[in-house]
Amino acid sequence: MDTVELTAGRFLLRPCRPVDAEWVCRACQDPDIQRWTRVPAPYRLDDAVGYVTDHVPQSWATGRGAPFGVFDALTGEGLATVGLVSMDLTEGLAEVGYWVAPWARRRGIATAGTLAVARWAFGSLGVSRLTWLAEVGNTGSRAVAERAGFTIEGVLRDRVRVRDGSRADAWIGSLLPSDLKS
């Protein structure tokens, strides 16, 4: 799948490049990102380099995912990641995931990025159902999903693996093309 760039108001979404490894590494030092996502802990520069040089291009090339970095459109500052963390385009299904760097929170970045990715997925990829999952208790992620228009459908028992190897319940939500407001 060819990579794309998207705009969301004052934000630019594009696949992360090797030049982005430093800010990704800095962001992933955040205890909340380490707590609620699947990034390695501790997170090292080598992890960020692997993410931007291996994971991102392989996700796009294989069509298994579409990860974007979110950048300030004026300054180019790295702010967040948002994207399709898994896709089954034959079935028209995809799952969205996101995190926001601590220096960029409370600016609507995750919501704007999620909506931009959703519109692109529905319009260009033919996705018919976008799913969001988060461990029960991740109220920040849930608030973003709700602001983006996801319907919270319930709790999936023992759905996610947590850092210590145990399993935890997860909230699940969905967004359909008809849910998007113009």
N, C-alpha and C positions, 0 to 999 in steps of 0.2 A: 504494500500500500504506500502510495506517495505521501510524504509529510505535507502538512498545511500550516499556515499561520492564520490565527483568528484575532479579531479585536473585540473587546468588551469595554466600551466606554474609554476610560483612560488607561486601559490595560491591553497589553499585547500578549497573546498566547502563541508560543512556538516550542518545538521540541528543544530540550536542553542540549547544549553543545559542550565540548571539552572546556571551553572558557568559563562555563558555569559551575564547574566542580567546586570551586572555593566557596561561593555563597551557599550552595546546596549543603556542603559540609558544615558550614557555620550554622545554618538553620537547623540542621538535624542534631545539633548539640542540645536542643531544647528538650527538657524533660517531658513536656506534653506530647511532642511529636514522637519521642521514643516510647512513651507510655501507650499511645493510642494507635500507632501505625506499626507496620512490619519492618521498619528500618532496623538495621543492626544496632546493637548497643553493647559496647560503646561504638559510636559512629566515627570512622576515621576518614581522612582524605582519600585513601585508597577505595573506600566504599563509594564515595561520591564520584571518583574517577570511573569506577566500574559502572555506576549508574548512567553517567552521561555518555560513556564510550561504548558500552556493551548493551545494557538493558534497554535504554531508549531506542537506539537504532534497530535492535533486534525486534522489539515490540512492533515498531512500525513495519519493518521489512516482512515479518511473518503474519501480520494482521491480527496478532493476539491481543494487542493493546494499542492505545494512542495517547501516550503521556505527553503533557505540555508543561513547560515552565511558564509562569505568569510573571510578566515584567511591567514596570512602569513604562508607558509608551513614550514619555518624554525623556526620561533619564536613562532608561535601560536597566535600572536596578532590579535584581531578582527578588521576587516577593513570595512566591508560592509555587506549588505544583497542583495541577488538576488534570484529570484525564480519564480515559476509559482504561480501567485496570484489567479488564477481561472483555472479550467480545466473541460472540458467535453470530456472525453476520448471516449465515444460512438460516438461522432461526430468528434473526432480527433482535437479538438480545445483547445487552452490554451492561457492565457495572461501572459506576463512576467512583472515583476516589480523589481525595484532596488533602493537603496540609498547607498551612500558612506560616511563614517565618514569624518569629515572635516580634520582630520590629515592624511588621506590616499588618498586624491584626486590627480588627475592628474598623476596617475600611471598606467592607463589602466585597473583598477580593474573591473569596471562595464562592460566594453566591454568584457574582458576575461571571466568574470563570466557568462555574458549573452550568450556568444557563447558556453561555456561548458554546460550550462543548455539546450540550444537549441539542441545541438548535442544529449544529453541524451534524451530529450523529443522526438525528431524525431526517434532516433534509438531504445530506450528501451520502450517508452510508445506508439509509433505509432501515435504521433501527426502529423497532416498534415498541420496545419497552426498555427503559433504563432503570436499573436497580441501584440502590444505595444500601450498604450494610455498615453498621458500626456496633462495636461492643456496647452493651447496655451500660449506661453511665457516661458515655461520651456525649455530654449535652451540647458541647460546642458544635460537633459534627451534625448532630440532630437538628440544631437550630438552623444551620446552613441549609440542610436538606429541606426543611420546612419552608424557609424563605424562598428557595428555588422552586417550590411548588410540589415537592414529592408528597405523596400520600403515605403516611406511616401505616404499614399493614399489620404489624405485630412483632412478636418476639420469636426468634428461632432458637430453640434450646441447644446449648453446647455447639454453636455454629462456628465460633472463631477460636483459634488457638492463641493463647496469651503467652507472654514472654517466658514464664516459668514452665511452659510445656502443657499446662492444664488447658481445659476448654472453658469457654464462657458463652453466655447467651448473647445474642445480637439482635438489635433492632433491624428491621427490613422495611424499606420503602420503595415505591416505584413512581416513575414519571412517564406519562404517555404523551405522545404528540399533542393530543387534545387538551392536556393540562397546561400547556404553555400559553401564557398571555402574550399578545403581540408586543 
